[in-house]
């Protein structure tokens, strides 16, 4: 078989795979970017080819260090010792939210046995099936917030009451994480309500990616989210809050060619004897967070970007 025909077969195989595949040279520049990589990250081939990976899709692994692997970049490590690696990491999707992936890194050698780059493959790590069916069921019964597609306040309150009853009767721990999107009214005033809705969607997806499948994230008020963590004590909620805090720090919104930063204030609380739903949520609120209103009753629905 001619070499050109063989190369074309390899190219078609790469294009057919749902797995994301890309190749970096020793300087970290992207030499190959598959259709699977486009689908998972939202970044098209022409947007990343020839660019350093830390300037494009691997935004969580930047020159200052890697948020998700503690400064030990798997690409750099493979270049150094020639050993393949596998790591769970967060890539920033083109829309701004983080996407959890399982990344595999393998060295690429030249004919003399010298390392000339690294080939990387990755698959999106999503909790499908049960969670997707549950999401569809909640939507059918009016339990989702129309802007962010996460549960609304009414459903959150229902779950909190259930959790508090479980603690009172069986001493099952429950904790909450309260996330306030900073300066959302000013953001809307500057960029418009469409941008405000996009910010809320990016934050909802990013926070949800930092939670366990059993945890519940919902929109508590116009600019507030609440995560309910069943069977989670003080140590567990601190770990979860730290993970979410790191993820939202790196969340960005691509808006008309600009990359807009989003900041949040985060607090937490674990259930205590005598807690009511109101007292538990109040203790979780970070300093300066208002009591908030139900986004449904306040009628502050954002226009849908997809419409």
Backbone bond lengths (Angstrom), bond angles and torsions (degrees), N, CA, C in turn:
res aa  C-N    CA-C-N  psi(-1)  N-CA   C-N-CA  omega(-1)  CA-C   N-CA-C  phi
1 X - - - 1.458 - - 1.526 109.34 -
2 X 1.329 118.17 129.47 1.464 120.43 179.53 1.523 110.87 -60.16
3 X 1.346 115.37 148.99 1.462 120.07 -177.47 1.521 111.71 -60.80
4 X 1.350 117.09 -37.54 1.464 120.07 -179.04 1.523 111.40 -64.46
5 X 1.348 116.68 -39.41 1.466 120.28 178.99 1.524 110.77 -68.70
6 X 1.325 116.20 -38.45 1.461 120.35 178.19 1.527 110.68 -63.58
7 X 1.348 116.62 -42.10 1.460 120.57 178.98 1.527 111.30 -63.44
8 X 1.338 116.78 -37.26 1.460 120.57 179.00 1.524 111.02 -65.85
9 X 1.338 117.39 -36.99 1.461 120.69 177.16 1.523 110.30 -64.08
10 X 1.340 116.14 -44.43 1.463 119.91 178.27 1.527 110.54 -59.76
11 X 1.325 116.32 -42.01 1.469 120.16 -178.89 1.527 110.70 -62.91
12 X 1.335 116.79 -42.44 1.454 120.21 -179.51 1.524 111.87 -66.50
13 X 1.319 116.53 -36.31 1.465 120.44 176.76 1.516 110.21 -62.02
14 X 1.345 116.53 -46.35 1.459 120.77 179.09 1.521 111.26 -59.92
15 X 1.335 116.82 -42.53 1.455 120.77 -178.38 1.523 111.77 -66.99
16 X 1.335 117.51 -28.61 1.458 120.98 -177.48 1.522 113.18 -80.67
17 X 1.326 118.16 -20.33 1.457 121.55 -176.44 1.526 111.55 -73.08
18 X 1.339 116.24 138.75 1.463 120.99 174.81 1.528 111.34 -78.98
19 X 1.320 116.52 -20.59 1.469 121.62 175.92 1.522 110.14 -65.99
20 X 1.317 116.78 139.62 1.460 120.65 174.28 1.518 110.29 -76.79
21 X 1.322 116.76 133.17 1.464 121.57 179.95 1.519 108.42 -134.73
22 X 1.337 115.86 133.30 1.458 119.51 172.27 1.520 109.65 -149.43
23 X 1.325 115.11 158.40 1.460 122.34 -177.99 1.524 108.62 -125.16
24 X 1.334 115.79 136.47 1.454 122.57 178.39 1.522 109.57 -117.82
25 X 1.341 116.38 144.75 1.461 118.62 171.85 1.527 109.10 -83.30
26 X 1.318 117.43 -176.00 1.465 120.58 -175.35 1.524 112.39 -64.31
27 X 1.321 117.12 -22.21 1.462 120.83 179.24 1.527 112.32 -91.13
28 X 1.314 116.45 3.60 1.457 119.89 177.92 1.515 114.44 84.08
29 X 1.334 118.15 11.80 1.459 120.34 178.87 1.525 110.36 -83.79
30 X 1.323 115.14 142.61 1.462 121.29 -176.99 1.522 109.77 -76.93
31 X 1.343 116.44 121.88 1.468 122.29 178.65 1.529 112.25 -104.36
32 X 1.327 116.83 -23.86 1.465 120.98 -179.46 1.517 108.03 -146.59
33 X 1.337 115.85 140.23 1.465 121.73 -178.60 1.527 107.73 -145.25
34 X 1.320 117.43 112.53 1.463 121.18 -171.72 1.524 111.62 -84.82
35 X 1.339 115.03 169.83 1.460 120.11 176.68 1.516 111.63 -65.84
36 X 1.330 116.17 -33.07 1.460 119.52 175.16 1.515 111.54 -61.42
37 X 1.331 117.18 -39.29 1.460 121.12 176.96 1.525 110.56 -65.19
38 X 1.333 116.40 -38.11 1.470 120.17 176.93 1.521 110.63 -61.56
39 X 1.330 116.10 -45.41 1.461 120.78 -176.36 1.523 111.85 -64.85
40 X 1.323 117.52 -42.37 1.458 120.95 -175.39 1.522 111.81 -73.90
41 X 1.345 117.70 -38.11 1.460 120.97 -173.89 1.522 114.11 -99.72
42 X 1.335 117.40 -20.60 1.455 119.60 -175.62 1.515 113.91 85.10
43 X 1.344 117.74 -7.71 1.465 121.98 179.63 1.526 109.69 -89.68
44 X 1.324 116.01 127.97 1.455 121.18 178.99 1.531 110.54 -80.80
45 X 1.332 114.76 160.51 1.459 120.64 -176.32 1.520 111.88 -56.20
46 X 1.340 117.62 -44.41 1.462 120.12 -176.32 1.521 112.51 -67.64
47 X 1.332 117.31 -16.29 1.465 120.31 -179.27 1.523 112.73 -83.79
48 X 1.328 117.79 -19.61 1.461 120.07 -173.93 1.521 114.23 -119.89
49 X 1.333 118.27 -21.56 1.464 120.07 -176.62 1.536 111.16 -60.09
50 X 1.331 115.34 130.71 1.454 121.22 178.47 1.512 115.07 80.94
51 X 1.319 117.58 -2.44 1.463 120.92 -179.04 1.523 110.90 -99.61
52 X 1.335 118.32 150.32 1.464 120.10 174.06 1.526 109.63 -62.37
53 X 1.319 116.72 138.89 1.464 119.79 -175.98 1.520 111.58 -61.11
54 X 1.327 118.42 -32.55 1.460 120.17 -177.46 1.523 111.93 -73.07
55 X 1.328 118.27 -13.02 1.461 121.10 177.29 1.515 112.34 -94.17
56 X 1.322 117.80 -5.40 1.461 119.35 -175.05 1.518 110.34 -124.44
57 X 1.337 117.39 -109.59 1.462 118.71 -170.43 1.519 114.05 -78.38
58 X 1.315 119.18 -29.13 1.465 119.55 -179.56 1.519 109.56 -84.19
59 X 1.333 114.31 55.15 1.457 120.02 -173.31 1.517 112.58 -67.39
60 X 1.318 118.53 -22.40 1.454 120.35 178.96 1.521 111.65 -82.33
61 X 1.314 117.44 -11.15 1.462 122.12 173.28 1.521 107.28 -111.81
62 X 1.326 117.12 81.19 1.454 119.28 -176.58 1.520 110.31 -102.70
63 X 1.306 116.49 -174.02 1.478 120.14 -174.04 1.517 112.30 -68.30
64 X 1.349 117.33 -19.54 1.454 120.35 179.45 1.529 112.49 -86.02
65 X 1.297 117.54 -4.41 1.458 120.52 -179.54 1.504 110.69 127.94
66 X 1.296 114.74 169.47 1.461 120.26 -174.46 1.517 109.48 -106.46
67 X 1.298 116.22 122.46 1.455 120.72 -177.23 1.524 112.22 -65.48
68 X 1.316 117.43 -35.99 1.455 119.76 -171.11 1.513 114.12 -94.06
69 X 1.306 118.98 -16.78 1.478 118.33 179.39 1.525 110.82 -125.89
70 X 1.337 115.61 26.53 1.458 120.22 168.60 1.509 115.27 63.17
71 X 1.325 117.47 32.56 1.449 120.19 178.34 1.516 113.64 84.01
72 X 1.331 119.01 -4.62 1.465 122.43 179.73 1.524 108.74 -98.14
73 X 1.316 116.34 80.80 1.455 121.21 -176.10 1.526 109.78 -64.99
74 X 1.334 118.83 126.61 1.475 120.16 -178.12 1.524 112.42 -63.71
75 X 1.325 118.13 -33.30 1.460 121.23 178.21 1.529 110.81 -63.80
76 X 1.328 116.31 -48.90 1.464 120.35 179.35 1.518 111.48 -62.04
77 X 1.344 116.62 -41.05 1.455 119.80 -179.90 1.516 112.44 -64.18
78 X 1.340 117.45 -40.08 1.465 120.75 179.20 1.521 111.42 -67.61
79 X 1.330 117.40 -37.99 1.465 119.98 175.58 1.521 111.47 -62.68
80 X 1.318 115.76 -33.88 1.460 119.91 -175.51 1.528 112.43 -75.81
81 X 1.343 116.73 -44.92 1.467 118.16 -172.69 1.532 114.16 -115.15
82 X 1.350 117.25 -4.31 1.452 119.65 177.61 1.513 114.89 72.89
83 X 1.330 117.39 12.53 1.462 120.84 -178.56 1.531 110.83 -97.59
84 X 1.338 117.90 137.30 1.471 119.66 176.07 1.527 110.50 -68.20
85 X 1.317 115.87 155.90 1.459 121.14 -177.94 1.526 110.42 -139.19
86 X 1.304 114.63 156.70 1.463 121.91 174.82 1.520 107.34 -137.11
87 X 1.325 117.05 128.50 1.463 120.58 -175.78 1.518 109.72 -149.22
88 X 1.308 114.96 143.07 1.462 119.98 171.99 1.522 107.74 -88.76
89 X 1.313 115.73 128.90 1.452 120.35 -171.46 1.520 109.10 -145.57
90 X 1.321 116.10 163.44 1.457 121.22 177.43 1.535 108.93 -108.21
91 X 1.323 115.93 123.51 1.461 121.41 170.73 1.517 108.72 -101.06
92 X 1.317 116.98 146.17 1.457 118.78 177.04 1.523 109.49 -87.58
93 X 1.327 115.70 119.99 1.456 121.47 177.55 1.521 109.67 -66.65
94 X 1.319 116.56 155.65 1.461 120.75 -179.56 1.525 112.12 -58.10
95 X 1.330 117.81 -30.13 1.454 121.34 179.01 1.517 112.63 -75.37
96 X 1.336 116.83 -11.45 1.455 119.78 174.02 1.510 115.29 117.73
97 X 1.335 118.67 -27.19 1.448 119.46 -178.38 1.526 110.42 -80.83
98 X 1.329 115.08 164.18 1.463 119.70 178.12 1.522 110.04 -84.88
99 X 1.323 115.47 147.22 1.463 121.75 177.30 1.522 108.78 -123.44
100 X 1.330 118.53 117.38 1.466 120.25 178.53 1.524 110.85 -73.93
101 X 1.314 116.50 131.53 1.464 120.73 -179.80 1.525 109.57 -136.38
102 X 1.327 115.26 156.26 1.463 122.25 169.05 1.516 106.57 -98.35
103 X 1.340 116.88 113.33 1.461 123.10 -175.04 1.525 109.99 -102.78
104 X 1.343 115.25 132.19 1.468 121.36 174.19 1.519 108.15 -118.52
105 X 1.322 115.67 130.25 1.460 121.99 -176.54 1.524 109.03 -120.23
106 X 1.336 116.53 132.04 1.469 121.19 178.64 1.522 108.99 -133.63
107 X 1.335 118.73 141.08 1.464 120.63 179.44 1.529 111.45 -71.80
108 X 1.319 115.50 151.10 1.463 122.31 174.26 1.528 107.40 -114.07
109 X 1.354 116.77 125.64 1.462 121.84 -176.10 1.532 110.24 -108.07
110 X 1.329 115.90 151.26 1.463 119.57 171.03 1.529 109.25 -90.23
111 X 1.327 117.25 -175.26 1.457 121.10 -176.98 1.504 113.74 -64.65
112 X 1.331 118.00 -18.20 1.465 121.77 179.73 1.524 113.10 -95.48
113 X 1.332 115.70 2.07 1.457 118.97 179.16 1.513 114.03 86.28
114 X 1.337 117.58 9.40 1.469 120.70 178.16 1.525 110.06 -89.32
115 X 1.314 116.23 144.02 1.463 120.80 179.60 1.527 109.17 -76.11
116 X 1.323 116.71 123.47 1.463 120.77 -178.64 1.532 112.03 -113.75
117 X 1.306 116.90 -1.66 1.461 119.65 179.15 1.512 110.61 169.42
118 X 1.326 115.21 -163.37 1.458 120.24 -179.73 1.524 109.44 -144.73
119 X 1.326 115.78 139.14 1.461 122.09 173.80 1.522 108.01 -101.38
120 X 1.318 115.92 134.98 1.463 120.39 -176.47 1.518 109.55 -129.93
121 X 1.313 115.29 136.49 1.458 121.11 174.23 1.519 107.92 -124.73
122 X 1.322 116.03 150.43 1.454 118.65 -179.84 1.516 110.35 -151.67
123 X 1.333 114.46 148.56 1.455 122.62 177.58 1.515 108.58 -127.17
124 X 1.322 115.15 139.21 1.454 119.90 179.55 1.514 110.07 -68.07
125 X 1.332 116.12 134.40 1.457 121.95 179.23 1.521 108.58 -101.44
126 X 1.326 116.29 96.33 1.455 121.24 -179.27 1.515 109.75 -118.96
127 X 1.330 114.33 145.58 1.465 119.91 175.78 1.525 106.77 -89.99
128 X 1.333 115.82 96.30 1.453 121.25 -173.53 1.523 111.18 -96.87
129 X 1.259 116.81 -160.00 1.466 127.30 178.17 1.530 111.67 52.98
130 X 1.356 117.69 -94.31 1.453 120.37 -174.20 1.518 111.98 -57.21
131 X 1.350 117.43 -45.88 1.458 120.06 -178.42 1.519 111.56 -66.81
132 X 1.344 117.12 -38.20 1.456 120.01 178.54 1.527 111.00 -66.86
133 X 1.333 116.88 -41.43 1.461 119.79 178.26 1.522 110.42 -65.10
134 X 1.327 116.89 -39.75 1.453 120.61 178.69 1.523 110.61 -64.04
135 X 1.342 117.33 -39.55 1.455 121.61 178.42 1.523 110.26 -62.04
136 X 1.315 117.76 -43.18 1.456 121.38 179.29 1.520 111.11 -64.06
137 X 1.342 116.10 -39.18 1.458 120.41 179.41 1.523 111.19 -65.79
138 X 1.327 116.93 -42.24 1.465 120.62 178.77 1.523 111.00 -63.36
139 X 1.326 116.26 -40.22 1.462 119.79 179.34 1.526 110.50 -63.76
140 X 1.321 116.55 -41.45 1.462 120.79 -178.15 1.522 111.80 -64.55
141 X 1.334 117.90 -27.33 1.461 121.38 -177.74 1.530 112.46 -103.44
142 X 1.337 117.21 14.48 1.458 120.41 174.58 1.511 115.19 71.80
143 X 1.327 116.84 28.78 1.468 120.71 -177.07 1.526 113.48 -97.98
144 X 1.343 118.23 -0.18 1.463 121.06 -176.99 1.519 111.37 -104.67
145 X 1.327 115.21 147.98 1.458 122.16 172.09 1.524 108.87 -74.44
146 X 1.321 117.31 130.55 1.454 120.68 -174.23 1.505 114.97 -66.79
147 X 1.326 118.41 -26.47 1.462 120.97 -177.84 1.511 112.28 -81.78
148 X 1.331 116.77 -48.00 1.465 121.30 -171.13 1.528 113.46 -100.60
149 X 1.333 117.28 -13.73 1.468 122.61 -178.06 1.529 112.48 61.10
150 X 1.333 116.23 28.56 1.461 121.64 168.28 1.530 106.29 -111.05
151 X 1.334 118.32 163.76 1.462 120.23 -179.06 1.526 112.86 -53.51
152 X 1.328 115.17 146.85 1.458 120.23 -179.89 1.531 110.41 -86.81
153 X 1.330 115.29 179.11 1.462 119.41 -174.49 1.528 111.88 -64.02
154 X 1.323 116.62 -38.33 1.452 119.06 -179.61 1.518 112.55 -58.23
155 X 1.334 116.15 -42.59 1.462 119.57 179.79 1.528 110.95 -71.42
156 X 1.339 117.15 -35.93 1.465 120.31 175.42 1.523 110.97 -60.08
157 X 1.332 116.46 -44.66 1.464 119.82 -179.73 1.522 111.21 -62.95
158 X 1.322 116.40 -38.24 1.471 120.20 176.31 1.530 110.72 -60.45
159 X 1.332 117.29 -46.69 1.459 121.28 -179.24 1.528 111.73 -67.21
160 X 1.325 116.68 -35.55 1.465 119.44 177.51 1.519 110.91 -65.60
161 X 1.328 116.92 -42.14 1.469 119.44 178.01 1.532 110.74 -61.72
162 X 1.342 116.59 -40.14 1.460 120.29 177.40 1.532 111.05 -63.32
163 X 1.332 115.76 -42.67 1.459 120.06 -179.91 1.514 112.74 -65.30
164 X 1.331 116.93 -40.15 1.460 120.78 178.93 1.524 110.88 -67.34
165 X 1.335 116.80 -36.80 1.462 119.94 176.79 1.527 110.66 -65.28
166 X 1.338 117.04 -38.88 1.459 120.71 176.98 1.515 112.17 -64.69
167 X 1.325 116.96 -35.98 1.468 120.20 177.95 1.531 110.37 -69.36
168 X 1.341 116.01 -42.47 1.461 119.36 -178.08 1.523 111.86 -66.11
169 X 1.327 116.21 -38.81 1.459 118.67 -174.98 1.523 113.27 -88.64
170 X 1.356 116.61 -38.66 1.465 119.96 -173.41 1.533 113.30 -121.14
171 X 1.308 117.56 1.84 1.468 123.10 -178.91 1.535 112.04 60.47
172 X 1.337 115.89 33.16 1.462 120.33 175.91 1.523 108.81 -77.69
173 X 1.323 118.49 124.35 1.468 119.79 -177.14 1.528 111.23 -69.13
174 X 1.303 115.38 152.59 1.462 122.45 174.45 1.523 107.37 -149.84
175 X 1.314 116.33 144.47 1.460 121.22 -179.50 1.523 108.94 -138.27
176 X 1.316 115.79 161.39 1.464 120.84 178.10 1.526 109.26 -133.11
177 X 1.319 115.06 149.77 1.471 122.33 172.96 1.525 107.32 -121.41
178 X 1.298 116.21 127.63 1.464 123.30 -176.35 1.528 108.19 -107.07
179 X 1.328 117.01 125.03 1.473 121.65 -178.09 1.520 109.37 -121.43
180 X 1.322 116.05 119.36 1.463 122.55 177.54 1.530 108.70 -104.26
181 X 1.345 117.56 123.35 1.466 121.38 173.82 1.517 107.72 -78.44
182 X 1.311 116.88 118.46 1.472 121.30 -174.13 1.522 111.54 -72.36
183 X 1.318 115.27 138.96 1.478 124.24 169.30 1.538 112.91 53.16
184 X 1.330 116.81 38.31 1.463 119.19 178.52 1.534 112.39 -63.30
185 X 1.351 120.65 -40.69 1.474 118.96 177.52 1.527 112.78 -59.57
186 X 1.340 116.77 -41.00 1.467 119.63 177.96 1.518 111.25 -66.22
187 X 1.325 116.25 -36.91 1.466 120.75 178.06 1.521 110.15 -62.49
188 X 1.343 116.31 -44.72 1.461 120.10 178.24 1.531 110.88 -62.04
189 X 1.333 115.55 -41.56 1.465 119.15 -177.90 1.520 111.39 -63.32
190 X 1.338 116.66 -33.28 1.460 120.83 -177.88 1.520 112.54 -82.83
191 X 1.332 116.62 -44.39 1.467 120.50 -171.27 1.529 114.00 -110.78
192 X 1.337 118.03 -10.54 1.448 120.53 178.25 1.523 112.89 100.48
193 X 1.338 115.40 166.24 1.461 120.67 -176.13 1.528 112.58 -70.73
194 X 1.323 117.79 -30.08 1.462 118.96 176.39 1.538 109.94 -60.53
195 X 1.335 116.06 -43.20 1.469 120.08 178.48 1.519 110.77 -65.84
196 X 1.340 117.33 -36.74 1.459 120.01 177.27 1.511 111.58 -61.69
197 X 1.334 116.55 -41.93 1.462 119.78 176.78 1.513 112.16 -64.69
198 X 1.343 116.59 -39.10 1.468 120.28 179.27 1.525 110.53 -64.65
199 X 1.330 118.16 -39.06 1.464 121.67 177.28 1.523 110.41 -59.46
200 X 1.328 116.18 -46.47 1.464 119.59 -178.54 1.518 111.65 -64.03
201 X 1.320 117.85 -37.52 1.470 120.39 178.89 1.528 111.33 -67.92
202 X 1.340 116.49 -41.49 1.464 119.98 178.08 1.531 109.93 -61.78
203 X 1.335 116.82 -44.61 1.452 119.69 -179.16 1.522 111.45 -64.98
204 X 1.338 117.02 -42.44 1.465 119.75 -179.27 1.523 111.06 -61.03
205 X 1.332 117.50 -45.66 1.461 120.60 -179.00 1.527 111.17 -66.58
206 X 1.326 116.96 -40.43 1.465 120.79 -179.32 1.524 110.92 -64.58
207 X 1.330 116.69 -47.15 1.469 119.88 -179.60 1.518 110.67 -63.37
208 X 1.320 116.82 -42.83 1.461 120.75 -178.30 1.523 111.04 -61.29
209 X 1.332 117.01 -34.80 1.464 120.34 178.60 1.522 112.78 -68.63
210 X 1.319 117.75 -15.87 1.453 121.03 179.19 1.518 114.11 -96.35
211 X 1.336 116.99 2.94 1.459 121.10 -177.16 1.524 111.51 -106.25
212 X 1.313 115.73 165.25 1.456 122.01 174.23 1.530 109.76 -77.25
213 X 1.345 117.35 160.24 1.466 119.29 177.13 1.525 112.79 -58.82
214 X 1.327 117.37 -30.78 1.464 120.56 -177.84 1.526 113.26 -80.97
215 X 1.329 118.04 -12.13 1.458 121.54 -179.01 1.525 110.04 -79.87
216 X 1.312 115.81 159.61 1.464 121.43 -178.39 1.519 109.50 -126.50
217 X 1.322 115.76 125.07 1.459 120.94 174.43 1.521 108.82 -110.03
218 X 1.324 116.51 135.06 1.451 120.61 176.65 1.510 111.48 -143.93
219 X 1.324 114.98 168.75 1.465 121.20 178.02 1.525 107.90 -92.66
220 X 1.316 114.90 114.37 1.461 121.24 -175.32 1.524 111.69 -84.02
221 X 1.323 116.52 -39.17 1.466 122.55 179.40 1.512 107.75 -151.64
222 X 1.314 115.95 -176.87 1.459 120.12 -173.99 1.522 112.54 -52.16
223 X 1.328 117.48 -46.50 1.463 121.79 -177.20 1.519 112.03 -117.69
224 X 1.333 117.10 25.07 1.466 121.31 -174.78 1.525 111.27 -133.45
225 X 1.340 114.89 140.03 1.455 122.23 172.94 1.528 108.95 -118.72
226 X 1.317 115.08 152.66 1.456 120.51 176.63 1.520 108.41 -132.94
227 X 1.330 116.15 128.89 1.461 121.94 175.00 1.517 108.39 -106.04
228 X 1.312 116.63 128.29 1.461 122.96 178.13 1.524 107.85 -105.07
229 X 1.338 116.42 122.38 1.464 122.47 -175.38 1.528 109.75 -114.53
230 X 1.333 118.42 97.14 1.466 120.07 178.15 1.527 111.28 -72.22
231 X 1.333 115.08 154.13 1.477 120.92 179.46 1.521 111.52 51.13
232 X 1.313 115.99 43.95 1.463 121.60 -177.37 1.520 108.62 -133.52
233 X 1.337 115.26 123.75 1.448 120.81 178.85 1.515 112.39 -95.21
234 X 1.328 115.60 -166.20 1.457 121.17 -175.06 1.524 112.61 -63.25
235 X 1.323 117.18 -42.93 1.466 120.02 -179.58 1.525 110.91 -65.38
236 X 1.317 116.44 -42.96 1.455 120.19 -179.00 1.513 113.16 -65.02
237 X 1.320 117.64 -40.42 1.462 119.70 -178.35 1.528 110.83 -69.86
238 X 1.321 117.35 -32.35 1.473 119.70 176.51 1.526 110.82 -66.15
239 X 1.324 117.16 -40.54 1.464 120.83 177.37 1.528 110.18 -63.91
240 X 1.332 116.22 -45.23 1.464 120.01 -179.72 1.524 111.43 -64.69
241 X 1.325 117.75 -40.37 1.464 120.63 -179.50 1.523 110.74 -65.94
242 X 1.326 117.01 -39.60 1.462 120.23 177.91 1.522 110.70 -63.78
243 X 1.341 117.01 -41.54 1.460 120.99 179.44 1.531 110.98 -64.20
244 X 1.321 116.69 -45.51 1.460 120.44 179.45 1.520 110.78 -65.37
245 X 1.322 116.57 -40.65 1.464 119.77 179.56 1.514 112.38 -59.53
246 X 1.337 117.07 -39.85 1.462 120.29 178.21 1.525 111.27 -67.98
247 X 1.316 116.78 -40.80 1.460 119.79 -178.30 1.525 111.72 -65.82
248 X 1.328 117.60 -45.13 1.467 119.04 -177.01 1.525 111.33 -70.89
249 X 1.328 117.23 -23.86 1.462 119.74 176.56 1.520 110.87 -61.51
250 X 1.328 116.84 -34.07 1.462 121.29 -176.88 1.531 113.05 -97.51
251 X 1.325 117.25 4.19 1.465 119.66 177.04 1.529 109.61 -71.55
252 X 1.308 116.67 134.98 1.466 123.23 179.43 1.521 108.95 -133.34
253 X 1.323 115.77 152.82 1.454 121.19 176.12 1.519 109.30 -116.50
254 X 1.329 116.14 120.36 1.456 121.10 174.20 1.526 107.98 -82.37
255 X 1.330 117.27 116.15 1.455 120.76 -174.95 1.523 110.47 -137.60
256 X 1.344 115.37 107.32 1.464 122.02 179.25 1.530 112.05 51.58
257 X 1.315 116.02 45.88 1.460 121.01 176.56 1.507 114.42 87.64
258 X 1.330 118.41 -9.80 1.461 121.88 178.96 1.524 110.16 -101.08
259 X 1.315 116.48 148.58 1.458 121.85 174.38 1.522 107.74 -105.47
260 X 1.319 116.18 109.96 1.453 122.28 -173.83 1.519 110.41 -100.39
261 X 1.326 115.73 132.75 1.464 121.31 178.48 1.525 109.95 -84.72
262 X 1.312 115.01 150.74 1.454 122.07 178.99 1.523 107.54 -127.02
263 X 1.318 116.70 130.67 1.461 119.86 178.08 1.526 109.47 -116.97
264 X 1.314 114.73 154.11 1.461 120.97 -178.68 1.517 110.13 -138.16
265 X 1.323 115.04 162.05 1.460 122.74 169.32 1.524 106.78 -118.45
266 X 1.333 116.67 133.55 1.459 120.99 -171.61 1.530 110.48 -128.14
267 X 1.326 115.73 138.76 1.453 121.33 174.24 1.521 109.96 -139.78
268 X 1.308 116.97 172.26 1.463 120.70 -178.11 1.513 110.16 -150.00
269 X 1.325 115.40 164.47 1.459 121.43 174.09 1.516 108.79 -158.31
270 X 1.329 115.82 145.91 1.460 122.65 173.07 1.521 108.23 -108.90
271 X 1.319 116.23 147.15 1.459 120.52 -175.17 1.532 110.62 -64.49
272 X 1.327 114.98 142.98 1.454 122.77 177.57 1.525 109.03 -126.44
273 X 1.304 115.73 160.36 1.460 120.57 178.03 1.524 108.95 -58.39
274 X 1.315 116.97 131.23 1.452 121.71 179.03 1.515 114.34 89.28
275 X 1.347 117.65 -0.95 1.460 120.51 -179.40 1.526 111.02 -67.11
276 X 1.311 115.08 141.03 1.454 122.18 164.38 1.524 107.75 -104.27
277 X 1.325 116.75 171.96 1.459 119.64 176.61 1.524 110.34 -59.01
278 X 1.338 115.96 -41.54 1.462 119.93 -177.88 1.530 111.70 -65.93
279 X 1.334 117.24 -42.68 1.467 119.45 -177.48 1.524 111.04 -69.62
280 X 1.325 117.38 -36.91 1.465 120.61 179.01 1.529 110.99 -63.54
281 X 1.334 116.36 -47.67 1.459 120.22 -179.46 1.530 110.43 -67.48
282 X 1.322 117.09 -38.16 1.466 120.09 -179.14 1.526 111.36 -62.65
283 X 1.326 117.21 -40.82 1.471 119.76 178.29 1.526 112.16 -67.97
284 X 1.328 117.05 -24.87 1.468 119.88 -179.40 1.520 112.94 -80.78
285 X 1.327 117.65 -17.51 1.453 119.71 -175.16 1.524 111.23 -67.97
286 X 1.343 118.11 131.59 1.462 120.88 175.62 1.517 110.28 -68.68
287 X 1.327 118.48 158.09 1.465 120.74 179.15 1.520 111.65 -54.67
288 X 1.324 116.33 134.34 1.453 120.52 177.40 1.502 114.37 92.02
289 X 1.337 118.09 -10.43 1.465 120.13 179.53 1.515 109.13 -77.44
290 X 1.317 115.80 133.17 1.450 121.02 178.82 1.511 110.96 -80.58
291 X 1.326 116.87 171.13 1.459 120.04 179.58 1.512 112.85 -65.79
292 X 1.352 117.57 -27.27 1.461 121.34 176.81 1.517 111.84 75.73
293 X 1.296 115.86 162.31 1.456 122.22 176.71 1.516 108.10 -128.08
294 X 1.307 114.87 158.60 1.459 119.88 178.19 1.517 109.20 -63.48
295 X 1.354 118.69 120.97 1.456 119.39 -178.41 1.515 113.32 -60.19
296 X 1.345 116.39 -25.89 1.458 118.84 177.52 1.516 111.29 -70.85
297 X 1.359 116.00 -47.47 1.452 118.81 -178.58 1.516 111.68 -71.35
298 X 1.343 116.95 -27.31 1.459 119.91 179.64 1.521 111.95 -77.39
299 X 1.344 116.08 -13.48 1.459 121.90 177.92 1.533 112.05 56.96
300 X 1.330 115.92 43.55 1.465 120.53 178.02 1.505 109.43 -104.26
301 X 1.323 116.25 53.25 1.463 120.57 -177.85 1.521 110.07 -76.52
302 X 1.322 116.20 132.30 1.461 121.15 179.76 1.522 110.25 -83.96
303 X 1.333 118.21 145.19 1.464 119.37 173.11 1.519 110.31 -61.45
304 X 1.305 117.30 143.04 1.454 122.59 -178.25 1.527 109.38 -80.79
305 X 1.335 116.59 125.25 1.465 120.36 -179.92 1.512 111.72 -63.51
306 X 1.350 117.64 -24.38 1.450 120.33 -176.98 1.525 111.95 -79.46
307 X 1.341 117.93 -13.84 1.453 119.74 -177.84 1.506 111.33 -82.40
